[in-house]
Amino acid sequence: MKVISLAQELSTNTYPGRGIVIGRTPDGTKAVTAYFIMGRSQNSRNRIFVTDGDGIRTEAYDPSKLEDPSLIIYAPVRVLGNKTIVTNGDQTDTIYEGMDCQMTFEQSLRARTFEPDAPNYTPRISGILHIESNAYNYAMSILKSNNGDPDSCHRYTFAYENPKAGEGHFIHTYMQDGNPLPSFEGEPKLVSILDDMDAFTDLLWTNLNEENKVSLFVRYIDIATGAYQTKIINKNQ
């Protein structure tokens, strides 16, 4: 698979929706993840990321303008021991609770399908980073309708053992803007990761569509120690 430019991929797509990036720094010492949200409606755009323990959650920037909290208010990131869970919905909790009961990432997601937001049927995208004994691996998942048919759920899991330094994978909810919104297709895209967390954060935020971007979360985790650094950017300040 050819490495694509993450900057170009974002800057040429006005509405990838919500996206997850997971990978490893070029020096090999850090596990990296990023999650962003976008919005077209006032309700979707009226959000910010806030820290919540070792993870984050979304909340309304202006509570008086909050319409329907379902599907937009959730915890995108939670930490279970040496595992970091990143998703685009409340399936974060499903994965956390399942893995806490000794289920696998894939088994935990068997209880869920795509979002019930007809006619888009937004895919549920999820990722998990596992760091143990100076070893690192990660996996990504997408649960999507059968080309817009809600009677069938397609489930895909992609696992990456001992990921190569400097590389990562990017998955997002929509191929591009549209009505209805077309679901992501294919494998997660192979992208480059940077050693510099500030530069990587800037690359993501700068290239997301100015009108539609809402919030961005980036975390770098030291594979040897488990210590992490987090950056959050909210368009609503």
N, C-alpha and C positions, 0 to 999 in steps of 0.2 A: 504494500500500500504506500502510495506517495504521500510525503509530508506536505500538508497544505499550509498556506499563510493564514493564521488565525485572524490577523488584522484585516486581510482582504475578505475572508469569509464573513466577518461581522459587518464590515463597512459596505458590502454589496448586498446585504439582506436587511431590508427595513424592519422586518418582523420575524426573527427566529423564535420569538416567544420567551420561554424560559430555557436556560442552558446550564449544563454542568461540564466542567473541565476537570480532569484528574490526570496527574502525571508525576514526573520526577525531574528535579533540577539537573542541569548539565554536569554539575560537580558530583552528582549522585547522592548527596547527603540529606536532601529534603524531599518529602512527599508533598505534593501540591494539589490543592483543589480550589475551584472557584465556582460560584453559583450566581447567576443574574436573573432578574425578573424584568419584564417589560409589560406595558399595558396600552390598550387602545381606548378603553372606557374610563370615565372619571373614577369609578369604583376601583378599577385595577391600578390606576395611577396614584390613588390616594393611599400609598403605603410607604413604609420604611422598614429597614432591618434594624433590630435591636439585639444586643447580647442577652443570652438566657443561659446562665451557668457556663458550661463549656461549649454550648451551641448558640444558635440564634433563633429568632422568631420574627414573623412579620406582624406589624400592627398598623392601624389606621393613623395616618399623619394628622388628619382632621377628623376626629370621631364623629362630629356632627354631620359629615358627608358620607359616612359609611352606610352603604345600602345593604347588600347581601354579603355577610362574612364568609359563607361557605365557599370553599375553593381558593380563597385569597388570604385567609388568616390561618397560619399553621407554623410549625417549627421546621424550617428547611434543613437544619443541621442539628444533630444530636451525637453525643459521644458515649459509647458503651465500652468501658475498659480501654483496650487498645484498638478499638474500631471507631472510625468516624463515618457517620451516615449522612448523606446529602441527597435530598430529593426535591421535587417540585410540588409536594403536597403533603397531606397528613399521613401518607404511607410511611413517612419517617417514623412515626410512632408504631406502625404495624411492624416494620422491620426491627425496630428497637425491642419491642415486646417479644417478637418471635425469636430473635437471636438470644435474648435473655433467657428463653426457655429451651435453648440448645437447638433451635431450628437453624437451617442455613438461610442465607440471603434470598436465594431463589424460592425456597419453601415458604418463607415468610410472606413473599409477594403473591403466593397462590391465592391468598384471601382477597386480593384486590384486582380491579380491572382499570380501564381508562376512566377519565372523568365523565360524569353524566351531564355534560354541557352541550347537548344537541344544538346545532348540527355538527359542531366541531369535533366532539368526542376527543378532547385533548389527551394526548398520551401521558401516562405517568412515567416519568424518567427518574431513575434512582442510581446512586452510586455508593460504594463502600470502600474505604481504605483500611487495610489491616496491616499493622506494624507490630512485629514480635521478634525478639532476639536478633535485632539488627537486620531483619528481613522485612521486605515490603511487597505487598501485592494489592491489586484492586480489581473491582468488578463494576460493571454497569448493566442496567436493565432498562428495557422499554416495554410497556404494556399498551397496545394500541388496537383500535377497531380494525376490522377487515375492510379497508378502503372506505371507511365511513359507515359500514354496516354494523350497528351495535349488537347484533345477534351473535357475533363472533369476536373473541379477544385473541390477538396474537401476542405471544410472550417470547421475548428475546433476552438472553443473558450473555454478556461478553466478559470473560475473565482474563486478567493480565497478570501472569506470574513473573516476578523479578523484572519489573518494567525497566526498559533501557533508559539510561541517563539522558536527559534533554528532550525526552519525548512524552507525549500525553495524548489523551483522547477527548474529543468534544462531541457531546450529544445535545440536541435541543428539541423542542416540541414541534415546531412547524418548519416546513421547507421554505416557506416565504409567506408574505401577507396574502390574504384572499378571503373570500366568503363563499363557502365555509373555508376555514383555515386548513391547508393540506398538512397531514401528519408527516413527521420525520420519516425518512426512508433509508434503509441500508445500515451498515456498520457505523459505530462511532468514528468520527473523522480523526485521522492522525495529525497531530499538531506539535509544534515546538513549545517547550517550556523554558523560561528564563531563570537564571540564578537570582537576579535582582527582583525582590518581591514588589518594590515600588514601581519598577519599570513594567512588570507584568500586569500589575493592577491598572496602570495608566494605559497600557496597550488595550486591555479589555474595555475599559470605560470610555476611552476616547473614540473607539471604533463602533460602539453600539449606537444605534440610531438616536439622534439627539431628542427627537420628539417623543419616541416611545420608551426609551430606557427609564427605569425606575430606581433599582437598587442593585448593588454588587457586593458580594462577599468573597474574600480571598484568604486562604490559610496556607501557611508553610509549616510543615511539621518535621522536626529533626528526627531522622530515622534511628539514630543511636540512642537518643534520650527521651523522645516523645514530647519534648517541649515544643510549643507552637507559637507562632505570631499570626495575628489576624488583622485584616483591614476591611472596613466597611465604608462604602460610599452610598449616600442617599441623595437622589436628585432633590427631594423635598427636605430642606434644611430648616 
